[in-house]
Amino acid sequence: MTMHPVRPEFVPDPSLSRPEMEALQRDIAAVARFEDDLDFSPKTITRTGDAPDGDQTTLSAGDETTETAPPVVAGVDQAFVDDRAVSAVVALRNGEVIERVSAVERTKIPYIPGLLSFREGGAILAAFAELETDPDVVLVDGSGRIHFREAGLATHIGVTLDVPAVGVAKSLLCGTPERSLEETYPEGTRIPITANDAVETCPNGTLIGHAVQTRQYDSPNRYINPLIVSPGHRVSASTAADIVDATADGYKLPEPTRLADSYADEAKAAVDEPSG
């Protein structure tokens, strides 16, 4: 089965004006569901063992006796070649890569903070159209609800495809962390992030995500910053953090997006460089 937009009216259109893009994001946020609506229990994803060698993973179903098939967790990441976006989707079940696809689309607009989906969304949707596996949840390299209008890349893709989605960002776009993110925290730390004046579509103080410390060096001289994790669609803030924590296996990035990042670079190398 290939994945196509369930809500085609939300397909990112880079020809829109900035006010039109922002209005579309408000519409997306209005229909996004930031609570759990999953066909699996996040507890069936656990991490086992130490970090593997190479790109092998060790994620496994938490209850091997259940009759329910282990959930399929897909990771999404992008690479760029000049004006082309290379999107990669890697799907894993029970820790094994079962499918990986990529697509290349020309970018029509430059990077604009808060409007990333209009630059990269076309390539991502093209990659999902090639995917035969139906993922149970998608981890997207980008923001979800932690966004000026609660409609980051993960929310935009999740709502458009109507698939549970989680945003996994490397930096904080907006919102107020409960504690400073400049401190060094041990693995497993979660710091709530709430809406502030920069988030225009929900009241201040609303929980919109977490900073999740998936890995930390055992050294006072080196440290790793936490990931910024937020629900995209059909996932709550706490479950989004649970899924990222469960799929981070010895690396900072959760395995699905780590492998998607690697595959995006591989697919990028196969794209011919333009001459002249």
N, C-alpha and C positions, 0 to 999 in steps of 0.2 A: 504494500500500500504506500502510495506517495502522499506527502503532506502538502496540501494546498490551503490557501486562506479560507477560513470559515467566515471571517468578517472582511470581505474585500474592500469595503469602504474605508478600512483603516490601513490598507497597503501604503507604505511610505511613498509619497510623491514629491521628489525633489524640486519640481517646478512650482510648487506652492510658494507664496510669499511667506516671510517669517511670521507675520501675524496669523496667517492661515495654518501654518505648521503648529504654532502654539495653541490655536483653537482646537485643532485635531487632537493634540495631546490631552487637552482638557476633556474632550469627548471620550478618549480612550480610558483616562483615569476614572471617569464616571461609571464605566461598565466593567473595569477591572475588579477582580475579587481577591482581596488580600486576606483570605482565610482559606483553610484547607479544604480542597475538593479534589482528593486524590483517589486513584484506584488501587493504591498499595499503602502499606504501612511503612513510614520511614525507618522503623526499627528493623525492617528486613534488610537494610543496608548496613553493614558493619565493616570496620577496617580490621585486617588481620595481619600480624607479622610486621616486620620492619620494611623500610623502603626497598623496593625491588631494584634489580639491575635493569638498565635500559628502559624501554617503554612498557614492560610487563606490569600488570596490576595485581593486587591481592585483595580486592574488594570481594565480599561474599555475602550470600543470603544469611541473615541472622538465625533463621529457623529452617534447616534443611528438610524437615519433615512436613512442612506445609505443602498443600496441593497447589497453592498459588505460585505461578512462575515468578522468579525473581524480577524485580522491576528493571526496566531499561532506562538508563540514565544517559542522556546525550549531552555533550559539551560543544559549545560554539565559540569560535574565535576567528579573527580576521588578520590578514596580512595585506600589504599594498605594494603594487608595482606601478609607479607613476600615478596615472589617474584611474587605475583599476583596483578594485577591491577583490581580494581572494578570500572567500568564506569557506571554512571547513567545519563539518559536523562529524563528530565521532560518537558512536553509540556503543555502550557497554551493558552487558548483562552478566551479573554474578562475577564481575571483575574481568570479563573477557571482552575484547573488542569484537563486536559482531558485524559492524558495518562502519564505513567511513566514506564520506562523499565531500566534494568541493564544487564550487562554482565561481565564475569570474564575471564581474559586472563593472562597467565604467562608473566612476563616481561623478555626479553631476554638480555637487556643491562642495565647498571646502569644509573643513572641520569647524563646527560652531558648537561651543559648550551648550549642552541641553538639547541639541537637535541631532545627535549622533545617528539616530535611527534613519533619518532622511538621507544620510550619506552612505550608510552601510546596510540598511535594511533590505534593499533590493537583492544584494548578493546573498544575504542570509536566507531569504525566502527562496531564491533560486536553488540554493544548496538543499534546503529542506524538500523541495520538489523532486530532487533526485533520490531522497532517502526512502528506502522500501520498508524500513523498520518504523514502527509506531512507538515513539518514546513515551514513557510514563511521566518523565520530568526532564526539563531542559535547563542546563546551567549555561548562562550567557556571560561572556566577558564584557561587562558593562553594568550600568546601574539598572535597578528596577524601580521600586517606590522611592528610593532615595534620589529624588529628582525634583526640579523646580515645580513641575506640574504632576508629580507622581507617575510619570509616564516615560521612564528611561527605556533604553534599548530592550531590556528583558521584558518590560511590561508591554511595549509596542509589539514585539514578536509574539509574546505569549497570548495576548488578546487577539491578534490577527489570526493566529493558528488555533486559538482556543486550546492551548496546551499548558499544563502547569510549568511555570518558569521561575527561575531564581537569578537575580542579578549578582554577579561576583566582580566587584570593581577593585582596583588597586589604590584608588584615592577617593577622598570624600568630596562629593559634589556640593552637598548642602546638608543641613540638619545639625543638631547639637549632640555630640557624644556625652554620655553621662560622666565620663572621665576623660582626661587628656589622652590623646592618641600618641603623644610624644614620649610617653613612658615605655619601659620595657616590661612586657607581660609574659607570663608563662603560657605554654601551650594549653589550649582549652578555655582560655579567658574569653568571655563575651561581654562586650560593652554596649548597652542599649544606645540607640541613636534616635532622637525625637525630632519632630518637625519644628522649624523656627520660622522667622519672618520670610526667609528665602523660599519656603514652600508655600505657594499661593493657594493650593487647592485643598488644604486640610488644616484644622486648628493647631496652633502651637501646642507642643507637648504630646502630640500623637506619635506612638511608636511606629517608626517607618523602617527599621532595620537594626543591624548590629555590626560592630567591629568584631571580627572573629579571628582569634590568634590560632592559626592552624599549625604553625611551626615556630620554634624559637631555638636560637643557638644556646648551647650550654657554656657561655663565655660572657664575662662582664664587658668585653671590648667589642662585641659584635651583637647586633640585634636585627630582628626581622619585624617589619611593620605588619599590623593585622590587615586582613582583607575586609572590604566594606561589602557586606552581604545584605541584600534586601529582597523581599518578595516581588516577583514580577506579575504573576497571575495564578490564581487558584492555589496559593500557598500562603501560609501565615508567616509573620516575621520570625517566630520561634522555630517553626518547621524548616524555613529556609536555612537558618543557622545549623539546625540538626543535620540537614542533608549535606551541607558543605563540610561540616565537621566529620561526618561519616565517610565522605569520599576523599578526604585529604589523607593521603597515605605516605607520610614521610617527606612531603614536599609542601611548599607554601600553597601552591594552587591545588584545588581538588583535581583528582585524576581526569575526569572528563574534559575540563577546560585545558589542563596541562597537555593532554594528548592532542586536543584540537589545535592548540598553539603550535605543537610540533608538526602536525599534519598541514597546517596552514603554511608554515615555512617550506615544507616539502612541495606543496602544490604551487607555491609562489615561484620556486626554482624552476618549475616546469613551464611557467608562463614566459613566452618569448619576450625578450626586451625589445622595445621599439627601436628601429634603426634611425640613425641621424639625430 
